[in-house]
Each structure stands twice: as C-alpha cells, then as structure tokens.
Amino acid sequence: MNEEKKIAGLYIRLSTEDQARERFSLNGQEERLRAMCMYKGYEVYKIYKYAG
C-alpha cells in the first residue's frame, strides 16, 4: 500500500514586543513547530517568517 507523503509549510509570526518577552520568539516558535511536525510525521517543506 502506498503511503501518502505529508508535507507542511510553517508560518511564524512575531507582531509585538510583548510576544518576544513572553518567549514567543521566531526561533522558539520554529523549534516547537518543527517538533510537532516530526511527531506527526510531516516533512517541513518551507518556513515563512514575519517579524512584524
């Protein structure tokens, strides 16, 4: 049986200084999202970052 390949694009956004202080940094978000993708069996295709 063919298994379908799962891919994901990650969108990471930091819009306020408050988010930066609360450890929602771009790098922190990326780490958490990559871990979730690995857990769920997704291959990360591309990462989109917006630092607002």
mmCIF entry with sequence, helices, sheets and N, C-alpha, C, O atoms, coordinates in Angstrom:
data_MODEL
# 
_entry.id   MODEL 
# 
_entity.id                         1 
_entity.type                       polymer 
_entity.pdbx_number_of_molecules   1 
# 
_entity_poly.entity_id                      1 
_entity_poly.type                           'polypeptide(L)' 
_entity_poly.nstd_linkage                   no 
_entity_poly.nstd_monomer                   no 
_entity_poly.pdbx_seq_one_letter_code       MNEEKKIAGLYIRLSTEDQARERFSLNGQEERLRAMCMYKGYEVYKIYKYAG 
_entity_poly.pdbx_seq_one_letter_code_can   MNEEKKIAGLYIRLSTEDQARERFSLNGQEERLRAMCMYKGYEVYKIYKYAG 
_entity_poly.pdbx_strand_id                 A 
# 
loop_
_entity_poly_seq.entity_id 
_entity_poly_seq.num 
_entity_poly_seq.mon_id 
_entity_poly_seq.hetero 
1 1  MET n 
1 2  ASN n 
1 3  GLU n 
1 4  GLU n 
1 5  LYS n 
1 6  LYS n 
1 7  ILE n 
1 8  ALA n 
1 9  GLY n 
1 10 LEU n 
1 11 TYR n 
1 12 ILE n 
1 13 ARG n 
1 14 LEU n 
1 15 SER n 
1 16 THR n 
1 17 GLU n 
1 18 ASP n 
1 19 GLN n 
1 20 ALA n 
1 21 ARG n 
1 22 GLU n 
1 23 ARG n 
1 24 PHE n 
1 25 SER n 
1 26 LEU n 
1 27 ASN n 
1 28 GLY n 
1 29 GLN n 
1 30 GLU n 
1 31 GLU n 
1 32 ARG n 
1 33 LEU n 
1 34 ARG n 
1 35 ALA n 
1 36 MET n 
1 37 CYS n 
1 38 MET n 
1 39 TYR n 
1 40 LYS n 
1 41 GLY n 
1 42 TYR n 
1 43 GLU n 
1 44 VAL n 
1 45 TYR n 
1 46 LYS n 
1 47 ILE n 
1 48 TYR n 
1 49 LYS n 
1 50 TYR n 
1 51 ALA n 
1 52 GLY n 
# 
_struct_asym.id          A 
_struct_asym.entity_id   1 
# 
loop_
_struct_conf.conf_type_id 
_struct_conf.id 
_struct_conf.pdbx_PDB_helix_id 
_struct_conf.beg_label_comp_id 
_struct_conf.beg_label_asym_id 
_struct_conf.beg_label_seq_id 
_struct_conf.pdbx_beg_PDB_ins_code 
_struct_conf.end_label_comp_id 
_struct_conf.end_label_asym_id 
_struct_conf.end_label_seq_id 
_struct_conf.pdbx_end_PDB_ins_code 
_struct_conf.beg_auth_comp_id 
_struct_conf.beg_auth_asym_id 
_struct_conf.beg_auth_seq_id 
_struct_conf.end_auth_comp_id 
_struct_conf.end_auth_asym_id 
_struct_conf.end_auth_seq_id 
_struct_conf.pdbx_PDB_helix_class 
_struct_conf.details 
_struct_conf.pdbx_PDB_helix_length 
HELX_P HELX_P1 AA1 GLU A 17 ? ARG A 21 ? GLU A 17 ARG A 21 1 ? 5  
HELX_P HELX_P2 AA2 LEU A 26 ? LYS A 40 ? LEU A 26 LYS A 40 1 ? 15 
# 
_struct_conf_type.id          HELX_P 
_struct_conf_type.criteria    ? 
_struct_conf_type.reference   ? 
# 
_struct_sheet.id               AA1 
_struct_sheet.type             ? 
_struct_sheet.number_strands   2 
_struct_sheet.details          ? 
# 
_struct_sheet_order.sheet_id     AA1 
_struct_sheet_order.range_id_1   1 
_struct_sheet_order.range_id_2   2 
_struct_sheet_order.offset       ? 
_struct_sheet_order.sense        parallel 
# 
loop_
_struct_sheet_range.sheet_id 
_struct_sheet_range.id 
_struct_sheet_range.beg_label_comp_id 
_struct_sheet_range.beg_label_asym_id 
_struct_sheet_range.beg_label_seq_id 
_struct_sheet_range.pdbx_beg_PDB_ins_code 
_struct_sheet_range.end_label_comp_id 
_struct_sheet_range.end_label_asym_id 
_struct_sheet_range.end_label_seq_id 
_struct_sheet_range.pdbx_end_PDB_ins_code 
_struct_sheet_range.beg_auth_comp_id 
_struct_sheet_range.beg_auth_asym_id 
_struct_sheet_range.beg_auth_seq_id 
_struct_sheet_range.end_auth_comp_id 
_struct_sheet_range.end_auth_asym_id 
_struct_sheet_range.end_auth_seq_id 
AA1 1 ILE A 7  ? ARG A 13 ? ILE A 7  ARG A 13 
AA1 2 GLU A 43 ? TYR A 50 ? GLU A 43 TYR A 50 
# 
loop_
_atom_site.group_PDB 
_atom_site.id 
_atom_site.type_symbol 
_atom_site.label_atom_id 
_atom_site.label_alt_id 
_atom_site.label_comp_id 
_atom_site.label_asym_id 
_atom_site.label_entity_id 
_atom_site.label_seq_id 
_atom_site.pdbx_PDB_ins_code 
_atom_site.Cartn_x 
_atom_site.Cartn_y 
_atom_site.Cartn_z 
_atom_site.occupancy 
_atom_site.B_iso_or_equiv 
_atom_site.pdbx_formal_charge 
_atom_site.auth_seq_id 
_atom_site.auth_comp_id 
_atom_site.auth_asym_id 
_atom_site.auth_atom_id 
_atom_site.pdbx_PDB_model_num 
ATOM 1   N N  . MET A 1 1  ? 0.834  -1.178 0.000  1.00 0.00 ? 1  MET A N  1 
ATOM 2   C CA . MET A 1 1  ? 0.000  0.000  0.000  1.00 0.00 ? 1  MET A CA 1 
ATOM 3   C C  . MET A 1 1  ? 0.885  1.250  0.000  1.00 0.00 ? 1  MET A C  1 
ATOM 4   O O  . MET A 1 1  ? 1.861  1.324  0.747  1.00 0.00 ? 1  MET A O  1 
ATOM 5   N N  . ASN A 1 2  ? 0.544  2.218  -0.829 1.00 0.00 ? 2  ASN A N  1 
ATOM 6   C CA . ASN A 1 2  ? 1.286  3.478  -0.902 1.00 0.00 ? 2  ASN A CA 1 
ATOM 7   C C  . ASN A 1 2  ? 0.901  4.392  0.238  1.00 0.00 ? 2  ASN A C  1 
ATOM 8   O O  . ASN A 1 2  ? -0.280 4.638  0.483  1.00 0.00 ? 2  ASN A O  1 
ATOM 9   N N  . GLU A 1 3  ? 1.914  4.896  0.938  1.00 0.00 ? 3  GLU A N  1 
ATOM 10  C CA . GLU A 1 3  ? 1.651  5.859  1.987  1.00 0.00 ? 3  GLU A CA 1 
ATOM 11  C C  . GLU A 1 3  ? 1.821  7.257  1.418  1.00 0.00 ? 3  GLU A C  1 
ATOM 12  O O  . GLU A 1 3  ? 2.820  7.546  0.759  1.00 0.00 ? 3  GLU A O  1 
ATOM 13  N N  . GLU A 1 4  ? 0.859  8.115  1.668  1.00 0.00 ? 4  GLU A N  1 
ATOM 14  C CA . GLU A 1 4  ? 0.915  9.479  1.188  1.00 0.00 ? 4  GLU A CA 1 
ATOM 15  C C  . GLU A 1 4  ? 1.934  10.266 2.006  1.00 0.00 ? 4  GLU A C  1 
ATOM 16  O O  . GLU A 1 4  ? 1.956  10.187 3.234  1.00 0.00 ? 4  GLU A O  1 
ATOM 17  N N  . LYS A 1 5  ? 2.776  11.026 1.309  1.00 0.00 ? 5  LYS A N  1 
ATOM 18  C CA . LYS A 1 5  ? 3.776  11.853 1.975  1.00 0.00 ? 5  LYS A CA 1 
ATOM 19  C C  . LYS A 1 5  ? 3.096  13.105 2.524  1.00 0.00 ? 5  LYS A C  1 
ATOM 20  O O  . LYS A 1 5  ? 2.357  13.781 1.809  1.00 0.00 ? 5  LYS A O  1 
ATOM 21  N N  . LYS A 1 6  ? 3.347  13.405 3.784  1.00 0.00 ? 6  LYS A N  1 
ATOM 22  C CA . LYS A 1 6  ? 2.763  14.585 4.418  1.00 0.00 ? 6  LYS A CA 1 
ATOM 23  C C  . LYS A 1 6  ? 3.806  15.690 4.476  1.00 0.00 ? 6  LYS A C  1 
ATOM 24  O O  . LYS A 1 6  ? 4.908  15.491 4.987  1.00 0.00 ? 6  LYS A O  1 
ATOM 25  N N  . ILE A 1 7  ? 3.453  16.850 3.951  1.00 0.00 ? 7  ILE A N  1 
ATOM 26  C CA . ILE A 1 7  ? 4.367  17.989 3.980  1.00 0.00 ? 7  ILE A CA 1 
ATOM 27  C C  . ILE A 1 7  ? 3.663  19.178 4.631  1.00 0.00 ? 7  ILE A C  1 
ATOM 28  O O  . ILE A 1 7  ? 2.435  19.263 4.648  1.00 0.00 ? 7  ILE A O  1 
ATOM 29  N N  . ALA A 1 8  ? 4.466  20.086 5.163  1.00 0.00 ? 8  ALA A N  1 
ATOM 30  C CA . ALA A 1 8  ? 3.908  21.264 5.831  1.00 0.00 ? 8  ALA A CA 1 
ATOM 31  C C  . ALA A 1 8  ? 4.747  22.490 5.526  1.00 0.00 ? 8  ALA A C  1 
ATOM 32  O O  . ALA A 1 8  ? 5.966  22.406 5.380  1.00 0.00 ? 8  ALA A O  1 
ATOM 33  N N  . GLY A 1 9  ? 4.079  23.628 5.433  1.00 0.00 ? 9  GLY A N  1 
ATOM 34  C CA . GLY A 1 9  ? 4.732  24.920 5.384  1.00 0.00 ? 9  GLY A CA 1 
ATOM 35  C C  . GLY A 1 9  ? 4.498  25.578 6.735  1.00 0.00 ? 9  GLY A C  1 
ATOM 36  O O  . GLY A 1 9  ? 3.366  25.612 7.218  1.00 0.00 ? 9  GLY A O  1 
ATOM 37  N N  . LEU A 1 10 ? 5.536  26.092 7.339  1.00 0.00 ? 10 LEU A N  1 
ATOM 38  C CA . LEU A 1 10 ? 5.413  26.714 8.662  1.00 0.00 ? 10 LEU A CA 1 
ATOM 39  C C  . LEU A 1 10 ? 5.363  28.225 8.514  1.00 0.00 ? 10 LEU A C  1 
ATOM 40  O O  . LEU A 1 10 ? 6.206  28.816 7.839  1.00 0.00 ? 10 LEU A O  1 
ATOM 41  N N  . TYR A 1 11 ? 4.381  28.847 9.139  1.00 0.00 ? 11 TYR A N  1 
ATOM 42  C CA . TYR A 1 11 ? 4.263  30.299 9.149  1.00 0.00 ? 11 TYR A CA 1 
ATOM 43  C C  . TYR A 1 11 ? 4.519  30.770 10.570 1.00 0.00 ? 11 TYR A C  1 
ATOM 44  O O  . TYR A 1 11 ? 3.779  30.432 11.494 1.00 0.00 ? 11 TYR A O  1 
ATOM 45  N N  . ILE A 1 12 ? 5.567  31.547 10.730 1.00 0.00 ? 12 ILE A N  1 
ATOM 46  C CA . ILE A 1 12 ? 5.990  32.010 12.045 1.00 0.00 ? 12 ILE A CA 1 
ATOM 47  C C  . ILE A 1 12 ? 5.877  33.529 12.055 1.00 0.00 ? 12 ILE A C  1 
ATOM 48  O O  . ILE A 1 12 ? 6.388  34.205 11.162 1.00 0.00 ? 12 ILE A O  1 
ATOM 49  N N  . ARG A 1 13 ? 5.203  34.058 13.075 1.00 0.00 ? 13 ARG A N  1 
ATOM 50  C CA . ARG A 1 13 ? 4.936  35.488 13.109 1.00 0.00 ? 13 ARG A CA 1 
ATOM 51  C C  . ARG A 1 13 ? 5.195  36.046 14.500 1.00 0.00 ? 13 ARG A C  1 
ATOM 52  O O  . ARG A 1 13 ? 4.811  35.451 15.508 1.00 0.00 ? 13 ARG A O  1 
ATOM 53  N N  . LEU A 1 14 ? 5.841  37.175 14.535 1.00 0.00 ? 14 LEU A N  1 
ATOM 54  C CA . LEU A 1 14 ? 6.079  37.902 15.784 1.00 0.00 ? 14 LEU A CA 1 
ATOM 55  C C  . LEU A 1 14 ? 5.596  39.328 15.545 1.00 0.00 ? 14 LEU A C  1 
ATOM 56  O O  . LEU A 1 14 ? 6.176  40.065 14.748 1.00 0.00 ? 14 LEU A O  1 
ATOM 57  N N  . SER A 1 15 ? 4.534  39.704 16.241 1.00 0.00 ? 15 SER A N  1 
ATOM 58  C CA . SER A 1 15 ? 3.936  41.001 15.939 1.00 0.00 ? 15 SER A CA 1 
ATOM 59  C C  . SER A 1 15 ? 4.144  42.057 17.017 1.00 0.00 ? 15 SER A C  1 
ATOM 60  O O  . SER A 1 15 ? 4.013  43.251 16.746 1.00 0.00 ? 15 SER A O  1 
ATOM 61  N N  . THR A 1 16 ? 4.468  41.628 18.247 1.00 0.00 ? 16 THR A N  1 
ATOM 62  C CA . THR A 1 16 ? 4.614  42.630 19.309 1.00 0.00 ? 16 THR A CA 1 
ATOM 63  C C  . THR A 1 16 ? 5.846  42.346 20.155 1.00 0.00 ? 16 THR A C  1 
ATOM 64  O O  . THR A 1 16 ? 6.356  41.226 20.174 1.00 0.00 ? 16 THR A O  1 
ATOM 65  N N  . GLU A 1 17 ? 6.312  43.359 20.844 1.00 0.00 ? 17 GLU A N  1 
ATOM 66  C CA . GLU A 1 17 ? 7.435  43.184 21.767 1.00 0.00 ? 17 GLU A CA 1 
ATOM 67  C C  . GLU A 1 17 ? 7.024  42.310 22.946 1.00 0.00 ? 17 GLU A C  1 
ATOM 68  O O  . GLU A 1 17 ? 7.852  41.599 23.516 1.00 0.00 ? 17 GLU A O  1 
ATOM 69  N N  . ASP A 1 18 ? 5.748  42.362 23.309 1.00 0.00 ? 18 ASP A N  1 
ATOM 70  C CA . ASP A 1 18 ? 5.252  41.514 24.397 1.00 0.00 ? 18 ASP A CA 1 
ATOM 71  C C  . ASP A 1 18 ? 5.457  40.037 24.069 1.00 0.00 ? 18 ASP A C  1 
ATOM 72  O O  . ASP A 1 18 ? 5.844  39.250 24.933 1.00 0.00 ? 18 ASP A O  1 
ATOM 73  N N  . GLN A 1 19 ? 5.199  39.671 22.832 1.00 0.00 ? 19 GLN A N  1 
ATOM 74  C CA . GLN A 1 19 ? 5.397  38.278 22.424 1.00 0.00 ? 19 GLN A CA 1 
ATOM 75  C C  . GLN A 1 19 ? 6.863  37.891 22.565 1.00 0.00 ? 19 GLN A C  1 
ATOM 76  O O  . GLN A 1 19 ? 7.170  36.781 22.999 1.00 0.00 ? 19 GLN A O  1 
ATOM 77  N N  . ALA A 1 20 ? 7.761  38.783 22.208 1.00 0.00 ? 20 ALA A N  1 
ATOM 78  C CA . ALA A 1 20 ? 9.187  38.498 22.325 1.00 0.00 ? 20 ALA A CA 1 
ATOM 79  C C  . ALA A 1 20 ? 9.571  38.279 23.784 1.00 0.00 ? 20 ALA A C  1 
ATOM 80  O O  . ALA A 1 20 ? 10.346 37.375 24.098 1.00 0.00 ? 20 ALA A O  1 
ATOM 81  N N  . ARG A 1 21 ? 9.031  39.103 24.671 1.00 0.00 ? 21 ARG A N  1 
ATOM 82  C CA . ARG A 1 21 ? 9.329  38.963 26.098 1.00 0.00 ? 21 ARG A CA 1 
ATOM 83  C C  . ARG A 1 21 ? 8.753  37.670 26.672 1.00 0.00 ? 21 ARG A C  1 
ATOM 84  O O  . ARG A 1 21 ? 9.329  37.089 27.592 1.00 0.00 ? 21 ARG A O  1 
ATOM 85  N N  . GLU A 1 22 ? 7.643  37.226 26.144 1.00 0.00 ? 22 GLU A N  1 
ATOM 86  C CA . GLU A 1 22 ? 6.982  36.024 26.654 1.00 0.00 ? 22 GLU A CA 1 
ATOM 87  C C  . GLU A 1 22 ? 7.514  34.744 26.000 1.00 0.00 ? 22 GLU A C  1 
ATOM 88  O O  . GLU A 1 22 ? 6.871  33.697 26.079 1.00 0.00 ? 22 GLU A O  1 
ATOM 89  N N  . ARG A 1 23 ? 8.655  34.822 25.371 1.00 0.00 ? 23 ARG A N  1 
ATOM 90  C CA . ARG A 1 23 ? 9.332  33.675 24.748 1.00 0.00 ? 23 ARG A CA 1 
ATOM 91  C C  . ARG A 1 23 ? 8.584  33.113 23.541 1.00 0.00 ? 23 ARG A C  1 
ATOM 92  O O  . ARG A 1 23 ? 8.614  31.907 23.294 1.00 0.00 ? 23 ARG A O  1 
ATOM 93  N N  . PHE A 1 24 ? 7.922  33.980 22.799 1.00 0.00 ? 24 PHE A N  1 
ATOM 94  C CA . PHE A 1 24 ? 7.328  33.578 21.542 1.00 0.00 ? 24 PHE A CA 1 
ATOM 95  C C  . PHE A 1 24 ? 8.223  34.034 20.398 1.00 0.00 ? 24 PHE A C  1 
ATOM 96  O O  . PHE A 1 24 ? 7.735  34.451 19.348 1.00 0.00 ? 24 PHE A O  1 
ATOM 97  N N  . SER A 1 25 ? 9.533  33.952 20.605 1.00 0.00 ? 25 SER A N  1 
ATOM 98  C CA . SER A 1 25 ? 10.479 34.394 19.588 1.00 0.00 ? 25 SER A CA 1 
ATOM 99  C C  . SER A 1 25 ? 10.304 33.566 18.321 1.00 0.00 ? 25 SER A C  1 
ATOM 100 O O  . SER A 1 25 ? 9.721  32.482 18.350 1.00 0.00 ? 25 SER A O  1 
ATOM 101 N N  . LEU A 1 26 ? 10.810 34.084 17.218 1.00 0.00 ? 26 LEU A N  1 
ATOM 102 C CA . LEU A 1 26 ? 10.730 33.347 15.957 1.00 0.00 ? 26 LEU A CA 1 
ATOM 103 C C  . LEU A 1 26 ? 11.419 31.991 16.078 1.00 0.00 ? 26 LEU A C  1 
ATOM 104 O O  . LEU A 1 26 ? 10.892 30.976 15.622 1.00 0.00 ? 26 LEU A O  1 
ATOM 105 N N  . ASN A 1 27 ? 12.596 31.981 16.693 1.00 0.00 ? 27 ASN A N  1 
ATOM 106 C CA . ASN A 1 27 ? 13.322 30.713 16.842 1.00 0.00 ? 27 ASN A CA 1 
ATOM 107 C C  . ASN A 1 27 ? 12.573 29.735 17.747 1.00 0.00 ? 27 ASN A C  1 
ATOM 108 O O  . ASN A 1 27 ? 12.521 28.538 17.464 1.00 0.00 ? 27 ASN A O  1 
ATOM 109 N N  . GLY A 1 28 ? 11.999 30.242 18.827 1.00 0.00 ? 28 GLY A N  1 
ATOM 110 C CA . GLY A 1 28 ? 11.240 29.394 19.737 1.00 0.00 ? 28 GLY A CA 1 
ATOM 111 C C  . GLY A 1 28 ? 10.020 28.789 19.059 1.00 0.00 ? 28 GLY A C  1 
ATOM 112 O O  . GLY A 1 28 ? 9.723  27.608 19.238 1.00 0.00 ? 28 GLY A O  1 
ATOM 113 N N  . GLN A 1 29 ? 9.313  29.605 18.278 1.00 0.00 ? 29 GLN A N  1 
ATOM 114 C CA . GLN A 1 29 ? 8.147  29.105 17.549 1.00 0.00 ? 29 GLN A CA 1 
ATOM 115 C C  . GLN A 1 29 ? 8.573  28.032 16.535 1.00 0.00 ? 29 GLN A C  1 
ATOM 116 O O  . GLN A 1 29 ? 7.926  26.994 16.399 1.00 0.00 ? 29 GLN A O  1 
ATOM 117 N N  . GLU A 1 30 ? 9.670  28.309 15.834 1.00 0.00 ? 30 GLU A N  1 
ATOM 118 C CA . GLU A 1 30 ? 10.144 27.346 14.832 1.00 0.00 ? 30 GLU A CA 1 
ATOM 119 C C  . GLU A 1 30 ? 10.493 26.007 15.475 1.00 0.00 ? 30 GLU A C  1 
ATOM 120 O O  . GLU A 1 30 ? 10.142 24.952 14.948 1.00 0.00 ? 30 GLU A O  1 
ATOM 121 N N  . GLU A 1 31 ? 11.177 26.050 16.600 1.00 0.00 ? 31 GLU A N  1 
ATOM 122 C CA . GLU A 1 31 ? 11.541 24.805 17.293 1.00 0.00 ? 31 GLU A CA 1 
ATOM 123 C C  . GLU A 1 31 ? 10.302 23.997 17.661 1.00 0.00 ? 31 GLU A C  1 
ATOM 124 O O  . GLU A 1 31 ? 10.249 22.787 17.439 1.00 0.00 ? 31 GLU A O  1 
ATOM 125 N N  . ARG A 1 32 ? 9.301  24.682 18.229 1.00 0.00 ? 32 ARG A N  1 
ATOM 126 C CA . ARG A 1 32 ? 8.075  23.978 18.632 1.00 0.00 ? 32 ARG A CA 1 
ATOM 127 C C  . ARG A 1 32 ? 7.313  23.425 17.436 1.00 0.00 ? 32 ARG A C  1 
ATOM 128 O O  . ARG A 1 32 ? 6.800  22.307 17.487 1.00 0.00 ? 32 ARG A O  1 
ATOM 129 N N  . LEU A 1 33 ? 7.237  24.203 16.358 1.00 0.00 ? 33 LEU A N  1 
ATOM 130 C CA . LEU A 1 33 ? 6.530  23.728 15.171 1.00 0.00 ? 33 LEU A CA 1 
ATOM 131 C C  . LEU A 1 33 ? 7.254  22.557 14.508 1.00 0.00 ? 33 LEU A C  1 
ATOM 132 O O  . LEU A 1 33 ? 6.615  21.605 14.059 1.00 0.00 ? 33 LEU A O  1 
ATOM 133 N N  . ARG A 1 34 ? 8.579  22.625 14.446 1.00 0.00 ? 34 ARG A N  1 
ATOM 134 C CA . ARG A 1 34 ? 9.347  21.507 13.873 1.00 0.00 ? 34 ARG A CA 1 
ATOM 135 C C  . ARG A 1 34 ? 9.156  20.233 14.699 1.00 0.00 ? 34 ARG A C  1 
ATOM 136 O O  . ARG A 1 34 ? 9.021  19.142 14.145 1.00 0.00 ? 34 ARG A O  1 
ATOM 137 N N  . ALA A 1 35 ? 9.146  20.379 16.016 1.00 0.00 ? 35 ALA A N  1 
ATOM 138 C CA . ALA A 1 35 ? 8.940  19.219 16.885 1.00 0.00 ? 35 ALA A CA 1 
ATOM 139 C C  . ALA A 1 35 ? 7.559  18.608 16.641 1.00 0.00 ? 35 ALA A C  1 
ATOM 140 O O  . ALA A 1 35 ? 7.420  17.386 16.595 1.00 0.00 ? 35 ALA A O  1 
ATOM 141 N N  . MET A 1 36 ? 6.549  19.449 16.487 1.00 0.00 ? 36 MET A N  1 
ATOM 142 C CA . MET A 1 36 ? 5.199  18.954 16.230 1.00 0.00 ? 36 MET A CA 1 
ATOM 143 C C  . MET A 1 36 ? 5.137  18.228 14.885 1.00 0.00 ? 36 MET A C  1 
ATOM 144 O O  . MET A 1 36 ? 4.519  17.169 14.774 1.00 0.00 ? 36 MET A O  1 
ATOM 145 N N  . CYS A 1 37 ? 5.770  18.795 13.881 1.00 0.00 ? 37 CYS A N  1 
ATOM 146 C CA . CYS A 1 37 ? 5.787  18.146 12.564 1.00 0.00 ? 37 CYS A CA 1 
ATOM 147 C C  . CYS A 1 37 ? 6.476  16.786 12.639 1.00 0.00 ? 37 CYS A C  1 
ATOM 148 O O  . CYS A 1 37 ? 5.991  15.812 12.062 1.00 0.00 ? 37 CYS A O  1 
ATOM 149 N N  . MET A 1 38 ? 7.580  16.718 13.332 1.00 0.00 ? 38 MET A N  1 
ATOM 150 C CA . MET A 1 38 ? 8.291  15.459 13.470 1.00 0.00 ? 38 MET A CA 1 
ATOM 151 C C  . MET A 1 38 ? 7.404  14.430 14.186 1.00 0.00 ? 38 MET A C  1 
ATOM 152 O O  . MET A 1 38 ? 7.340  13.271 13.778 1.00 0.00 ? 38 MET A O  1 
ATOM 153 N N  . TYR A 1 39 ? 6.737  14.853 15.230 1.00 0.00 ? 39 TYR A N  1 
ATOM 154 C CA . TYR A 1 39 ? 5.849  13.977 15.995 1.00 0.00 ? 39 TYR A CA 1 
ATOM 155 C C  . TYR A 1 39 ? 4.696  13.451 15.123 1.00 0.00 ? 39 TYR A C  1 
ATOM 156 O O  . TYR A 1 39 ? 4.316  12.284 15.219 1.00 0.00 ? 39 TYR A O  1 
ATOM 157 N N  . LYS A 1 40 ? 4.151  14.329 14.276 1.00 0.00 ? 40 LYS A N  1 
ATOM 158 C CA . LYS A 1 40 ? 3.011  13.966 13.441 1.00 0.00 ? 40 LYS A CA 1 
ATOM 159 C C  . LYS A 1 40 ? 3.418  13.317 12.114 1.00 0.00 ? 40 LYS A C  1 
ATOM 160 O O  . LYS A 1 40 ? 2.560  12.855 11.362 1.00 0.00 ? 40 LYS A O  1 
ATOM 161 N N  . GLY A 1 41 ? 4.731  13.282 11.821 1.00 0.00 ? 41 GLY A N  1 
ATOM 162 C CA . GLY A 1 41 ? 5.199  12.642 10.596 1.00 0.00 ? 41 GLY A CA 1 
ATOM 163 C C  . GLY A 1 41 ? 5.155  13.534 9.366  1.00 0.00 ? 41 GLY A C  1 
ATOM 164 O O  . GLY A 1 41 ? 5.065  13.038 8.243  1.00 0.00 ? 41 GLY A O  1 
ATOM 165 N N  . TYR A 1 42 ? 5.217  14.839 9.566  1.00 0.00 ? 42 TYR A N  1 
ATOM 166 C CA . TYR A 1 42 ? 5.224  15.782 8.450  1.00 0.00 ? 42 TYR A CA 1 
ATOM 167 C C  . TYR A 1 42 ? 6.656  16.181 8.101  1.00 0.00 ? 42 TYR A C  1 
ATOM 168 O O  . TYR A 1 42 ? 7.501  16.338 8.982  1.00 0.00 ? 42 TYR A O  1 
ATOM 169 N N  . GLU A 1 43 ? 6.914  16.340 6.811  1.00 0.00 ? 43 GLU A N  1 
ATOM 170 C CA . GLU A 1 43 ? 8.179  16.892 6.339  1.00 0.00 ? 43 GLU A CA 1 
ATOM 171 C C  . GLU A 1 43 ? 7.987  18.393 6.186  1.00 0.00 ? 43 GLU A C  1 
ATOM 172 O O  . GLU A 1 43 ? 7.009  18.829 5.580  1.00 0.00 ? 43 GLU A O  1 
ATOM 173 N N  . VAL A 1 44 ? 8.901  19.189 6.721  1.00 0.00 ? 44 VAL A N  1 
ATOM 174 C CA . VAL A 1 44 ? 8.808  20.646 6.601  1.00 0.00 ? 44 VAL A CA 1 
ATOM 175 C C  . VAL A 1 44 ? 9.320  21.031 5.219  1.00 0.00 ? 44 VAL A C  1 
ATOM 176 O O  . VAL A 1 44 ? 10.487 20.820 4.888  1.00 0.00 ? 44 VAL A O  1 
ATOM 177 N N  . TYR A 1 45 ? 8.430  21.593 4.430  1.00 0.00 ? 45 TYR A N  1 
ATOM 178 C CA . TYR A 1 45 ? 8.755  21.987 3.057  1.00 0.00 ? 45 TYR A CA 1 
ATOM 179 C C  . TYR A 1 45 ? 9.385  23.370 3.006  1.00 0.00 ? 45 TYR A C  1 
ATOM 180 O O  . TYR A 1 45 ? 10.401 23.577 2.342  1.00 0.00 ? 45 TYR A O  1 
ATOM 181 N N  . LYS A 1 46 ? 8.767  24.322 3.720  1.00 0.00 ? 46 LYS A N  1 
ATOM 182 C CA . LYS A 1 46 ? 9.259  25.693 3.695  1.00 0.00 ? 46 LYS A CA 1 
ATOM 183 C C  . LYS A 1 46 ? 8.832  26.403 4.972  1.00 0.00 ? 46 LYS A C  1 
ATOM 184 O O  . LYS A 1 46 ? 7.810  26.068 5.571  1.00 0.00 ? 46 LYS A O  1 
ATOM 185 N N  . ILE A 1 47 ? 9.627  27.389 5.380  1.00 0.00 ? 47 ILE A N  1 
ATOM 186 C CA . ILE A 1 47 ? 9.324  28.179 6.572  1.00 0.00 ? 47 ILE A CA 1 
ATOM 187 C C  . ILE A 1 47 ? 9.144  29.637 6.140  1.00 0.00 ? 47 ILE A C  1 
ATOM 188 O O  . ILE A 1 47 ? 10.001 30.220 5.476  1.00 0.00 ? 47 ILE A O  1 
ATOM 189 N N  . TYR A 1 48 ? 8.023  30.194 6.531  1.00 0.00 ? 48 TYR A N  1 
ATOM 190 C CA . TYR A 1 48 ? 7.720  31.586 6.244  1.00 0.00 ? 48 TYR A CA 1 
ATOM 191 C C  . TYR A 1 48 ? 7.797  32.356 7.557  1.00 0.00 ? 48 TYR A C  1 
ATOM 192 O O  . TYR A 1 48 ? 7.140  31.993 8.533  1.00 0.00 ? 48 TYR A O  1 
ATOM 193 N N  . LYS A 1 49 ? 8.601  33.417 7.583  1.00 0.00 ? 49 LYS A N  1 
ATOM 194 C CA . LYS A 1 49 ? 8.784  34.198 8.813  1.00 0.00 ? 49 LYS A CA 1 
ATOM 195 C C  . LYS A 1 49 ? 8.372  35.649 8.585  1.00 0.00 ? 49 LYS A C  1 
ATOM 196 O O  . LYS A 1 49 ? 8.678  36.259 7.560  1.00 0.00 ? 49 LYS A O  1 
ATOM 197 N N  . TYR A 1 50 ? 7.664  36.176 9.588  1.00 0.00 ? 50 TYR A N  1 
ATOM 198 C CA . TYR A 1 50 ? 7.262  37.579 9.559  1.00 0.00 ? 50 TYR A CA 1 
ATOM 199 C C  . TYR A 1 50 ? 7.551  38.158 10.946 1.00 0.00 ? 50 TYR A C  1 
ATOM 200 O O  . TYR A 1 50 ? 6.964  37.740 11.945 1.00 0.00 ? 50 TYR A O  1 
ATOM 201 N N  . ALA A 1 51 ? 8.462  39.120 10.985 1.00 0.00 ? 51 ALA A N  1 
ATOM 202 C CA . ALA A 1 51 ? 8.863  39.686 12.272 1.00 0.00 ? 51 ALA A CA 1 
ATOM 203 C C  . ALA A 1 51 ? 8.081  40.938 12.635 1.00 0.00 ? 51 ALA A C  1 
ATOM 204 O O  . ALA A 1 51 ? 8.364  41.558 13.660 1.00 0.00 ? 51 ALA A O  1 
ATOM 205 N N  . GLY A 1 52 ? 7.117  41.321 11.832 1.00 0.00 ? 52 GLY A N  1 
ATOM 206 C CA . GLY A 1 52 ? 6.209  42.438 12.105 1.00 0.00 ? 52 GLY A CA 1 
ATOM 207 C C  . GLY A 1 52 ? 6.894  43.675 12.466 1.00 0.00 ? 52 GLY A C  1 
ATOM 208 O O  . GLY A 1 52 ? 6.245  44.690 12.720 1.00 0.00 ? 52 GLY A O  1 
# 
